[in-house]
Amino acid sequence: MSEAEPNEKIDATFRNGSLTAAGIILGFSLNFISVWVSNPNDWSRIDIPPMLFLTIGIAIQVKVFADLLSRDSLFAVKYDRSRRLFLIGLGIVAAGIGIALVNDVLGLGRMRMLG
């Protein structure tokens, strides 16, 4: 994979589409954690790992969203870095949801995702 030149820029329209997609995915992530946290069931220690994954992944997504809002995100190098970091954050959030789901299916935690 070739690296972008330091001064190479991407089209603003392309960046805006990525910004929209990142914002929508960030919104879904925030909504998921909001609904999960507001669950009236008691917390247990087994709920800590998925919560940590969700929190870290969402923090990365927020940082990337802020990076994409900056003017210098039109530089291909910065845009590519933000894109990679966003995918990492998305993967971490997905892992957190997966851990929470496995805990729920196995009946390990008190925070129910499936009812």
C-alpha positions in Angstrom: 0.0 0.0 0.0 1.5 3.3 -1.0 1.7 6.2 1.5 0.2 9.5 0.5 2.5 12.4 -0.1 2.7 14.9 2.8 0.9 17.7 0.9 -1.5 15.6 -1.0 -5.1 16.6 -0.3 -8.4 14.7 -0.6 -11.6 16.2 -2.0 -13.7 18.0 0.7 -16.8 16.2 -0.6 -15.2 12.8 0.0 -14.1 13.8 3.6 -17.7 15.1 4.2 -19.1 11.7 3.3 -16.7 10.0 5.7 -17.6 12.5 8.4 -21.3 11.8 8.0 -20.7 8.0 8.1 -18.5 8.4 11.2 -21.1 10.6 12.9 -23.9 8.1 12.3 -21.8 5.2 13.6 -20.7 7.2 16.6 -24.4 8.0 17.2 -25.3 4.3 17.2 -22.5 3.5 19.5 -23.5 6.3 22.0 -27.1 5.1 21.8 -26.2 1.5 22.5 -24.1 2.4 25.5 -26.9 4.8 26.7 -29.6 2.1 26.5 -27.3 -0.5 28.1 -26.3 1.7 31.0 -29.8 2.8 31.7 -30.9 -0.8 32.1 -32.5 -1.2 35.6 -30.7 -4.4 36.3 -27.8 -4.5 38.8 -24.2 -4.4 37.6 -21.7 -7.2 38.3 -18.0 -7.6 37.8 -18.5 -9.5 34.5 -20.1 -6.3 33.1 -16.8 -4.3 33.5 -14.9 -5.7 30.5 -17.6 -4.9 27.9 -18.1 -1.5 29.4 -14.4 -0.8 29.2 -14.3 -1.9 25.5 -17.3 0.3 24.7 -15.9 3.3 26.5 -12.5 3.1 24.9 -13.9 2.4 21.4 -16.3 5.3 21.7 -13.6 7.6 23.0 -11.5 6.8 19.9 -14.5 7.4 17.6 -15.1 10.8 19.3 -11.4 11.7 18.8 -11.6 10.7 15.1 -14.8 12.7 14.6 -13.1 15.8 16.1 -10.0 15.1 13.9 -12.2 14.9 10.8 -13.8 18.2 11.7 -10.5 20.0 11.6 -9.3 21.8 8.5 -6.1 19.8 8.2 -8.1 16.6 7.8 -8.1 17.3 4.1 -4.5 16.3 3.9 -4.5 12.6 2.7 -2.0 11.5 5.4 -4.2 12.9 8.3 -7.3 11.6 6.7 -5.9 8.1 6.2 -4.7 8.0 9.8 -8.2 9.1 11.0 -9.8 6.5 8.9 -7.6 3.7 10.3 -8.1 4.9 13.9 -11.9 5.0 13.4 -11.9 1.4 12.2 -9.9 0.4 15.2 -12.4 2.2 17.5 -15.3 0.6 15.7 -13.7 -2.8 16.1 -13.2 -2.2 19.9 -16.9 -1.2 20.2 -17.9 -4.3 18.3 -15.8 -6.4 20.6 -17.4 -4.8 23.6 -20.9 -5.5 22.2 -19.8 -9.1 21.4 -18.5 -9.7 25.0 -21.7 -8.3 26.5 -23.8 -10.5 24.2 -21.8 -13.6 25.1 -22.1 -12.7 28.8 -25.9 -12.4 28.3 -26.3 -15.6 26.3 -24.3 -17.6 28.9 -26.2 -15.9 31.7 -23.0 -14.6 33.3 -24.0 -11.0 33.9 -27.1 -9.2 35.3 -27.1 -6.5 32.5 -29.4 -8.1 29.9 -29.2 -7.3 26.3 -31.7 -9.9 25.1 -34.5 -9.2 27.5 
